[in-house]
Amino acid sequence: MGVAVGEHAVREARRREPTASFLVVEAGHVPGDGAQCWERPAVADVVVVGVCVTGRGVLRAGDMPLGLHSGTAFVLPSGTPQSYRGDPRDPWSIWWLHVTGRLTAALLSVVVPEGGPKVVSIDDPYRTAWTMRDVLRTLEQDESHPALVEASASSWELLSGLAGRPARAGGRAGPGEVVRAHIDAHLDRPLKVTELARMVNLSESRFSAVFRMTTGMSVTAYVKQQRMLRARELLRTSSHLVTDIAALVGYTDPHYFSRQFHAMHGHSPTAYRLQVAPAGSSGEPDSPGTPTLAPTPSPGM
């Protein structure tokens, strides 16, 4: 599940700057098909920051239950015991970091001025997870001081980026967040505005206005954005065919998916995959066949 920096490397890092001030000591990931329930004891002087990329569940931080779903990040002060329970009907994928150091408490006071655990909504959970993945890979491969400086700098930037975001008390979500969580968890399915409005007991017109007010975009634009975010993640991290990725993000017509992807990113899906692929890997041809799933009709939502 995670990779922890060795005790000797931690001791050495605590003697040198900048890692004496801020140091990442562990990084980990639980995929959607991984363990969905686990517990972590309280650890002094270690702050936990994590992101739920897909799925949903409940994180109990001490005595406080926090609802997590796709697109939420969490920050837990040091000394917080944790219990994680993913929803078996909608398994979650979570990334996390453990950080420590002399400046951690000062940064935490800015990120969580109200004190206690904090859950926030973030715009791009995949980008956050990508940063955590890079930190994890660094810790897996190298515990030298330069490598720890690089990983800790990325962790500092990630944690400080949560400052100023309003906390969702107790993880309780408003109507906009409820719908966004549903959309993010069901990108491979038809998503109709009328049904989304019914979920939060609002008329279609009122719901559309509330959604635009809370997200800055229409429901249709948000769905397209999230589908493309998911497609980019799958292109970067999986070996799925482009036709399968199209279906997994809600496009029954893979040719239409490729046109939409190119219009948004300036590259075809395969060209994008080749651009971000590690050295030595290869993409696969943009020759969409018959998709393996049957999600939403194109070109609608």
Secondary structure, 3 states (H helix, E strand, C coil): CEEECCHHHHHHHHCCCCCCCCEEEEEEEECCCCCCEEEECCCCCCEEEEEEEECEEEEEECCEEEEEECCEEEEECCCCCEEEEEECCECCEEEEEEEECCCHHHHHHHHCCCCCCEEEECCCHHHHHHHHHHHHHHHHHCCCHHHHHHHHHHHHHHHHCCCCCCCCHHHCCCHHHHHHHHHHHCCCCCCCHHHHHHHCCCCHHHHHHHHHHHHCCCHHHHHHHHHHHHHHHHHHHCCCCHHHHHHHCCCCCHHHHHHHHHHHHCCCHHHHHHHHCCCCCCCCCCCCCCCCCCCCCCCCC
